[in-house]
Amino acid sequence: MSIQEITLEEVLENRERRVRRQTDRLEEYQAPVLSITMNIPGEVKKTPLIDFVFLQMLKDAETVFSGKILSREEYLFPTGPEALWVIALPAAMIKEKAMALEESTPAGRLMDLDVIGQDGIKRSRQEVRSCIICGGPVAVCARSRAHGLDAVKEKTWELLTEFAFDRLAELAVCALVNEARLTPKPGLVDEANTGAHRDMDLDMLCASAESLRSYFKTCVALGFGESVDMEALVKAGLDAEKAMLRVTRGVNTHRGAIYALGIYLCALGRVFYAGGDVFEAAADLAEQQAAVSSRDEKSHGHIAMQKYSAGGAREEALQGFPTARTGADSLRDSGDDAHQAMLVILSDIRDTNLLYRGGEDALEYVQTTAQELLELPQAKRGDALRAMDRECIARDISPGGAADMLALAFLIRDTAKGYY
């Protein structure tokens, strides 16, 4: 990864520019300004990991200040990420909420949320911030250099990685749950019915997703290093399948997702550690994994692949997940219209679950119908989707591979920014 070291002069120059922006926004809006930065020790202030943690923290702040943000600016500068928001609340209230955000997680202690009132005066904290190493007053430790720069750097990266690993696992679980809850979905379990499935329901899918949380965290951690232990990644996937099957009493709810989301999360770990493009990293990991892991010849995906020359989840991974990326692009372009993204995926994917259960006729029906629905006005899609669902149930077909790619699309939308 190309590391850009920053000089003290560059930091000070950027601080001056930030103060000017703060003044401009105060004059423009006549409302308090919230300035958000990160306290990263050392000469390196910007990496994919730092940017990811910062942007996730901004999402938490969005929730806290929902409906009150009059203006917002975010920057991923070499001198460190920063944001400047104008908030329609009293400065004292903003400061109280900001302090709560700083203390909400261990990594929140790396955030610096400054509140500048309409009078141009920065609001001070009522409580002294604690040192990230010993927990004592941070100002005292800083003045005395009690712990040394190397120790502070090490603790900072520990806080950043722990937050990122936990957050990515949370986002992966949420992606699976959001896919399961999307209603209506043709032939798939949703909040209205169990689709073409007689052995699973929505509660089972949600429990299955939760059972994979520690696996998802492990995948990120395995990617975060000089190299990836592929045998450990394969073993983690097999252990995750066992955990899933224990929860579902033997029902295969998320085998495809275990593979696809696991590869993607491991690739994110690689990017956090070494930089690069997450989809290129995923393709490389899929190739490495294929070399050490044989296919399950009894799986529905393998049977469909042999009979219909369909690559399934592994082929998607080897190509850098093009279908899921298209779905994520659709989510962004359509204002998070999940049904739009689902139909885009269904219209293109060569779904091995459909091929196994219904052959080429089933695949053609789903792809053609999805394309027809994409051409309908959005207001008319609900009834058409429900009719498609009834037809899939009647045919006993279910696009499970598309469901996995939709879940991955949700995760890509939430994690793959332009700086990767």
C-alpha positions in Angstrom: 0.0 0.0 0.0 1.2 3.5 -0.9 1.6 5.3 2.4 1.6 9.1 2.4 3.4 10.6 5.4 2.2 14.1 6.4 4.3 16.9 7.8 3.4 19.1 10.7 3.2 22.1 8.3 0.6 20.3 6.2 -1.5 19.5 9.3 -1.4 23.1 10.4 -2.2 24.5 7.0 -5.2 22.2 6.7 -6.3 23.2 10.2 -6.4 26.9 9.1 -8.5 25.9 6.0 -10.9 24.0 8.3 -11.3 27.1 10.5 -12.1 29.2 7.5 -14.7 26.7 6.4 -16.2 26.7 9.9 -16.5 30.5 9.8 -18.1 30.5 6.4 -20.7 28.1 7.5 -21.5 30.0 10.7 -22.0 33.1 8.6 -24.1 31.4 6.0 -26.5 29.4 8.2 -26.4 31.3 11.5 -26.5 27.9 13.3 -23.9 25.9 15.3 -21.2 23.9 13.4 -20.1 20.4 14.3 -16.5 19.7 13.1 -15.6 16.0 13.1 -12.0 14.8 12.8 -9.9 11.9 14.0 -6.9 11.8 16.4 -4.4 9.6 14.7 -0.9 9.7 16.1 2.1 9.7 13.7 2.8 10.9 10.2 0.2 8.7 8.4 -3.3 10.1 8.7 -5.1 8.4 5.9 -5.5 4.6 5.1 -8.5 2.6 3.9 -9.0 1.4 7.5 -9.0 4.9 8.9 -11.4 6.1 6.3 -13.7 3.2 6.8 -13.9 3.7 10.6 -14.5 7.4 10.1 -17.3 7.0 7.6 -19.0 4.4 9.8 -18.8 6.8 12.8 -20.4 9.4 10.6 -23.3 7.0 10.0 -23.7 6.7 13.8 -23.7 10.5 14.0 -26.3 10.7 11.2 -28.7 8.7 13.4 -28.1 10.9 16.4 -28.7 14.1 14.5 -31.3 12.8 12.1 -33.5 15.5 10.7 -31.3 18.3 12.2 -28.4 18.4 9.7 -28.8 21.6 7.6 -25.6 21.2 5.7 -22.9 18.6 5.5 -19.4 18.3 4.0 -17.1 15.3 4.2 -13.5 15.1 3.1 -11.0 12.2 3.0 -7.9 14.4 3.0 -4.3 13.0 3.2 -4.1 14.9 6.5 -7.0 12.8 7.8 -10.7 12.5 7.2 -13.0 15.3 8.4 -16.6 16.4 8.2 -18.3 19.8 8.7 -22.0 19.7 9.6 -24.4 22.6 10.4 -26.9 21.4 13.0 -30.2 22.9 13.8 -29.9 22.4 17.6 -28.6 24.5 20.5 -24.8 24.3 20.8 -25.0 22.8 24.3 -27.3 20.0 23.2 -25.0 19.2 20.2 -22.0 19.0 22.5 -23.8 16.7 24.9 -24.7 14.3 22.0 -21.2 14.6 20.5 -19.6 13.6 23.8 -21.9 10.6 24.0 -20.8 9.6 20.5 -17.1 9.9 21.5 -17.7 7.5 24.4 -20.1 5.1 22.6 -17.4 2.7 21.5 -13.7 2.3 22.4 -12.8 3.6 18.9 -15.0 6.6 19.5 -12.2 7.9 21.7 -10.2 8.5 18.5 -12.9 10.9 17.3 -12.8 14.6 17.9 -16.2 16.3 17.7 -15.9 20.0 18.1 -18.9 22.2 18.5 -18.7 25.9 17.5 -21.7 28.0 18.6 -23.3 30.8 16.6 -21.1 33.2 18.6 -18.0 31.5 17.0 -16.9 30.1 20.4 -15.9 26.5 20.6 -17.8 24.6 23.4 -15.5 22.9 25.9 -16.0 19.4 27.3 -17.4 19.3 30.9 -15.5 16.0 31.4 -11.8 15.3 30.9 -11.0 12.8 28.1 -9.2 9.7 29.2 -6.0 8.3 27.8 -6.5 5.4 25.4 -3.8 3.4 27.1 -4.1 3.9 30.9 -7.4 5.6 31.2 -6.0 8.6 33.1 -6.4 12.2 32.0 -5.2 12.4 28.4 -3.8 15.9 28.8 -1.5 14.8 31.7 -0.3 11.7 29.8 0.3 13.8 26.6 2.3 16.5 28.4 4.5 14.0 30.2 4.7 11.6 27.2 4.0 8.9 29.7 3.5 6.1 27.1 5.6 6.9 24.1 4.5 7.4 20.5 4.9 3.8 19.5 2.7 2.5 22.3 0.0 5.1 21.4 0.2 4.1 17.7 -0.2 0.4 18.5 -3.2 1.1 20.7 -4.8 3.3 18.1 -4.5 0.6 15.4 -5.9 -1.9 17.9 -9.0 0.3 18.4 -9.4 0.9 14.7 -9.2 -2.8 13.7 -11.4 -4.0 16.5 -14.1 -1.5 15.6 -13.8 -2.3 11.9 -14.0 -6.1 12.4 -17.0 -5.9 14.6 -18.8 -3.4 12.4 -18.2 -5.4 9.2 -19.6 -8.5 10.9 -22.6 -6.5 12.0 -23.1 -5.2 8.5 -22.8 -8.7 7.0 -25.5 -10.0 9.4 -27.7 -7.1 8.6 -27.3 -7.7 4.9 -28.6 -11.2 5.2 -31.5 -10.2 7.4 -32.4 -7.3 5.1 -32.4 -9.7 2.2 -34.6 -12.1 4.1 -37.1 -9.4 5.1 -37.5 -7.9 1.7 -41.1 -8.5 0.6 -42.3 -9.6 -1.9 -39.6 -11.8 -3.4 -40.3 -14.4 -6.1 -40.1 -18.0 -4.7 -38.0 -16.9 -1.7 -38.8 -16.7 2.0 -40.0 -13.2 3.0 -42.3 -11.6 5.5 -45.4 -12.7 3.5 -44.7 -16.4 3.0 -42.0 -19.1 2.8 -41.9 -19.1 -1.0 -41.1 -22.4 -2.6 -39.5 -23.6 0.6 -41.2 -26.0 3.0 -38.2 -26.5 5.4 -37.5 -22.9 6.4 -39.1 -19.6 7.4 -38.1 -16.0 8.1 -37.2 -16.6 11.8 -34.9 -19.5 10.8 -33.2 -17.3 8.2 -32.6 -14.5 10.7 -31.3 -17.0 13.3 -29.0 -18.5 10.7 -27.7 -15.0 9.8 -26.9 -14.3 13.5 -25.1 -17.6 13.8 -22.5 -16.4 11.2 -21.5 -13.2 13.1 -18.2 -14.6 14.5 -17.4 -16.2 11.2 -17.7 -12.9 9.4 -15.4 -11.3 11.9 -12.9 -14.1 11.5 -12.9 -13.6 7.7 -11.9 -10.0 8.0 -9.2 -10.8 10.5 -7.8 -13.5 8.3 -7.4 -11.0 5.5 -5.7 -8.4 7.7 -2.0 -9.5 7.4 0.9 -10.1 5.2 -0.8 -13.1 3.6 -4.0 -15.1 3.9 -4.0 -18.5 5.4 -6.3 -20.1 2.9 -6.6 -23.4 4.8 -7.8 -21.4 7.8 -10.3 -19.5 5.7 -11.7 -22.8 4.3 -11.9 -24.3 7.8 -13.6 -21.2 9.1 -16.2 -21.6 6.3 -16.8 -25.3 7.1 -17.1 -24.4 10.8 -19.6 -21.7 9.9 -21.7 -24.2 7.9 -21.8 -26.5 11.0 -22.9 -23.6 13.2 -25.6 -22.7 10.7 -26.8 -26.3 10.5 -27.0 -26.6 14.3 -29.3 -23.5 14.4 -31.4 -24.6 11.4 -31.5 -28.3 12.4 -29.9 -29.4 9.2 -31.4 -26.9 6.8 -29.1 -25.3 4.3 -30.1 -21.6 4.6 -26.9 -19.7 3.8 -24.2 -22.0 2.4 -23.7 -19.8 -0.7 -23.7 -16.6 1.4 -21.1 -18.1 3.7 -18.8 -18.5 0.7 -19.5 -15.2 -1.1 -19.7 -12.9 1.9 -16.7 -14.6 3.5 -14.5 -14.1 0.4 -15.6 -10.4 0.2 -15.0 -9.7 3.9 -11.6 -11.4 3.7 -10.8 -9.2 0.7 -11.8 -6.1 2.7 -9.3 -7.2 5.4 -6.6 -7.3 2.7 -7.5 -3.8 1.5 -7.4 -2.5 5.1 -4.0 -3.9 5.6 -2.3 -3.5 2.2 -4.5 -1.3 0.1 -5.7 -2.0 -3.4 -9.1 -2.8 -5.0 -11.5 -5.0 -3.0 -12.9 -6.8 -6.0 -9.5 -7.6 -7.4 -8.6 -8.9 -4.0 -11.7 -11.0 -3.8 -11.0 -12.6 -7.2 -7.5 -13.4 -6.2 -8.7 -14.9 -2.9 -11.3 -17.0 -4.8 -8.6 -18.3 -7.1 -6.4 -19.2 -4.1 -9.2 -20.9 -2.3 -10.2 -23.0 -5.4 -6.6 -24.3 -5.3 -6.9 -25.7 -1.8 -10.7 -26.5 -1.6 -12.5 -29.0 -3.7 -16.2 -28.6 -4.6 -18.9 -30.4 -2.8 -20.0 -32.8 -5.6 -23.3 -33.4 -3.8 -24.3 -29.7 -3.6 -27.1 -28.4 -5.7 -24.8 -25.8 -7.2 -22.2 -28.4 -8.3 -24.9 -30.6 -9.8 -26.3 -27.6 -11.8 -22.8 -26.5 -12.8 -22.1 -29.9 -14.2 -25.4 -30.2 -16.1 -25.9 -26.7 -17.3 -22.3 -25.2 -17.3 -23.3 -22.6 -14.7 -20.5 -21.3 -12.5 -22.5 -20.3 -9.4 -21.0 -18.5 -6.4 -17.4 -19.5 -7.1 -17.5 -18.2 -10.7 -19.0 -14.9 -9.4 -16.1 -14.6 -6.9 -13.5 -15.5 -9.5 -14.8 -12.6 -11.6 -14.9 -10.1 -8.6 -18.6 -10.4 -8.0 -19.9 -8.6 -11.1 -23.6 -9.5 -10.4 -23.5 -8.2 -6.8 -21.6 -5.1 -7.9 -24.3 -4.4 -10.4 -26.9 -4.8 -7.7 -25.0 -2.4 -5.4 -24.8 0.1 -8.2 -28.5 -0.2 -8.7 -29.1 0.4 -5.0 -27.1 3.6 -5.2 -28.6 4.8 -8.4 -32.2 4.1 -7.4 -32.1 5.6 -3.9 -31.8 2.2 -2.2 -34.7 0.6 -4.0 -34.0 -3.0 -3.0 -36.7 -4.4 -5.4 -35.0 -2.6 -8.3 -31.7 -4.1 -7.3 -33.2 -7.6 -6.9 -34.8 -7.5 -10.4 -31.6 -6.3 -11.9 -29.8 -9.3 -10.4 -32.6 -11.7 -11.3 -32.6 -10.5 -14.9 -29.0 -11.4 -15.4 -27.7 -14.1 -13.0 -27.4 -17.7 -14.1 -28.8 -19.0 -10.8 -27.7 -22.6 -10.0 -30.6 -23.0 -7.5 -33.1 -22.2 -10.3 -31.3 -24.6 -12.7 -31.2 -27.4 -10.1 -34.9 -27.1 -9.3 -36.4 -26.2 -12.7 -33.8 -26.4 -15.4 -33.3 -23.9 -18.2 -37.1 -23.2 -18.4 -37.1 -22.0 -14.8 -34.1 -19.8 -15.4 -35.6 -18.3 -18.6 -38.9 -17.6 -16.9 -37.3 -15.7 -14.0 -34.9 -13.8 -16.1 -37.5 -12.8 -18.7 -40.1 -11.9 -16.1 -37.6 -9.8 -14.1 -36.7 -7.9 -17.2 -40.4 -7.2 -17.9 -40.9 -6.0 -14.4 -37.9 -3.6 -14.7 -39.8 -1.9 -17.6 -42.9 -1.4 -15.5 -43.6 1.9 -13.6 -42.5 1.4 -10.0 -46.0 1.9 -8.8 -47.1 -1.3 -10.7 -44.3 -3.6 -9.6 -45.8 -4.7 -6.3 -48.7 -6.6 -7.8 -46.5 -8.0 -10.6 -43.9 -9.2 -8.0 -46.6 -10.9 -6.0 -47.9 -12.6 -9.2 -44.3 -13.7 -10.0 -44.0 -15.1 -6.5 -47.2 -17.1 -6.9 -45.9 -18.5 -10.2 -42.5 -19.5 -8.7 -44.2 -21.2 -5.8 -46.5 -23.1 -8.2 -43.4 -24.2 -10.2 -41.5 -25.0 -7.0 -38.5 -22.8 -8.0 -36.5 -20.4 -5.9 -33.6 -18.1 -7.0 -31.4 -18.7 -3.9 -28.2 -17.7 -5.7 -29.8 -14.3 -6.6 -30.7 -13.9 -2.9 -27.1 -14.4 -1.9 -25.9 -11.8 -4.5 -28.6 -9.4 -3.2 -27.3 -9.7 0.3 -23.8 -9.2 -0.9 -25.0 -6.1 -2.9 -26.3 -4.7 0.4 -22.9 -5.3 2.0 -21.0 -3.8 -0.9 -23.3 -0.7 -0.8 -22.4 -0.2 2.9 -18.7 -0.9 2.7 -17.1 -0.4 -0.8 -16.4 3.3 -1.2 -14.5 5.0 -4.0 -11.3 5.1 -1.9 -10.8 1.3 -2.1 
